Amino acid sequence: MNGNERKNIIPGLTVDIVLKKDQPTGRLTRGIVKDILTNSVSHPHGIKVRLQDGQVGRVKVIHPDQH
């Protein structure tokens, strides 16, 4: 699924995000969505979310079967 579209992301989904500090390397961090922070329908770099552990980043991969 596409992490650039808000409609694909709901709290409780397992996702891989890129943290701000990891943008140069593209390193992914896996977690469960707590809050959706992007208000627009889509974003070219991924929808910004807050994970349950408090980390904030942009969604790159959605794992729909793990929630």
Contacts in CASP RR format, 6 or more apart in sequence:
PFRMAT RR
TARGET T0000
AUTHOR 0000-0000-0000
METHOD contacts of the structure
MODEL  1
MNGNERKNIIPGLTVDIVLKKDQPTGRLTRGIVKDILTNSVSHPHGIKVR
LQDGQVGRVKVIHPDQH
1 8 0 8 1.000
1 62 0 8 1.000
1 64 0 8 1.000
2 8 0 8 1.000
2 62 0 8 1.000
3 9 0 8 1.000
3 15 0 8 1.000
3 46 0 8 1.000
3 47 0 8 1.000
3 59 0 8 1.000
3 60 0 8 1.000
3 61 0 8 1.000
3 62 0 8 1.000
4 42 0 8 1.000
4 43 0 8 1.000
4 44 0 8 1.000
4 45 0 8 1.000
4 46 0 8 1.000
4 47 0 8 1.000
4 59 0 8 1.000
5 41 0 8 1.000
5 42 0 8 1.000
5 47 0 8 1.000
6 36 0 8 1.000
6 38 0 8 1.000
6 40 0 8 1.000
6 41 0 8 1.000
6 42 0 8 1.000
6 47 0 8 1.000
7 41 0 8 1.000
8 62 0 8 1.000
9 15 0 8 1.000
9 33 0 8 1.000
9 36 0 8 1.000
9 47 0 8 1.000
9 49 0 8 1.000
9 59 0 8 1.000
9 62 0 8 1.000
10 33 0 8 1.000
10 36 0 8 1.000
11 33 0 8 1.000
11 34 0 8 1.000
11 35 0 8 1.000
11 36 0 8 1.000
12 32 0 8 1.000
12 33 0 8 1.000
12 34 0 8 1.000
12 52 0 8 1.000
12 67 0 8 1.000
13 32 0 8 1.000
13 33 0 8 1.000
13 62 0 8 1.000
13 63 0 8 1.000
13 64 0 8 1.000
13 67 0 8 1.000
14 30 0 8 1.000
14 31 0 8 1.000
14 32 0 8 1.000
14 33 0 8 1.000
14 62 0 8 1.000
14 63 0 8 1.000
14 66 0 8 1.000
14 67 0 8 1.000
15 30 0 8 1.000
15 31 0 8 1.000
15 32 0 8 1.000
15 33 0 8 1.000
15 49 0 8 1.000
15 51 0 8 1.000
15 59 0 8 1.000
15 60 0 8 1.000
15 61 0 8 1.000
15 62 0 8 1.000
15 63 0 8 1.000
16 28 0 8 1.000
16 29 0 8 1.000
16 30 0 8 1.000
16 31 0 8 1.000
16 59 0 8 1.000
16 60 0 8 1.000
16 61 0 8 1.000
16 63 0 8 1.000
17 28 0 8 1.000
17 29 0 8 1.000
17 30 0 8 1.000
17 31 0 8 1.000
17 49 0 8 1.000
17 51 0 8 1.000
17 55 0 8 1.000
17 57 0 8 1.000
17 58 0 8 1.000
17 59 0 8 1.000
17 60 0 8 1.000
18 26 0 8 1.000
18 27 0 8 1.000
18 28 0 8 1.000
18 29 0 8 1.000
18 57 0 8 1.000
18 58 0 8 1.000
18 60 0 8 1.000
19 27 0 8 1.000
19 29 0 8 1.000
19 55 0 8 1.000
19 56 0 8 1.000
19 57 0 8 1.000
20 56 0 8 1.000
20 57 0 8 1.000
22 28 0 8 1.000
22 29 0 8 1.000
28 60 0 8 1.000
28 61 0 8 1.000
29 51 0 8 1.000
29 55 0 8 1.000
29 57 0 8 1.000
30 63 0 8 1.000
31 51 0 8 1.000
31 52 0 8 1.000
31 53 0 8 1.000
31 55 0 8 1.000
32 51 0 8 1.000
32 52 0 8 1.000
32 67 0 8 1.000
33 49 0 8 1.000
33 50 0 8 1.000
33 51 0 8 1.000
33 52 0 8 1.000
33 59 0 8 1.000
34 49 0 8 1.000
34 50 0 8 1.000
34 51 0 8 1.000
34 52 0 8 1.000
34 54 0 8 1.000
35 49 0 8 1.000
35 50 0 8 1.000
36 47 0 8 1.000
36 48 0 8 1.000
36 49 0 8 1.000
37 47 0 8 1.000
37 48 0 8 1.000
37 49 0 8 1.000
37 50 0 8 1.000
37 56 0 8 1.000
38 46 0 8 1.000
38 47 0 8 1.000
38 48 0 8 1.000
38 49 0 8 1.000
43 58 0 8 1.000
45 58 0 8 1.000
46 58 0 8 1.000
46 59 0 8 1.000
46 60 0 8 1.000
47 58 0 8 1.000
47 59 0 8 1.000
48 56 0 8 1.000
48 57 0 8 1.000
48 58 0 8 1.000
48 59 0 8 1.000
49 56 0 8 1.000
49 57 0 8 1.000
49 58 0 8 1.000
49 59 0 8 1.000
50 56 0 8 1.000
50 57 0 8 1.000
END
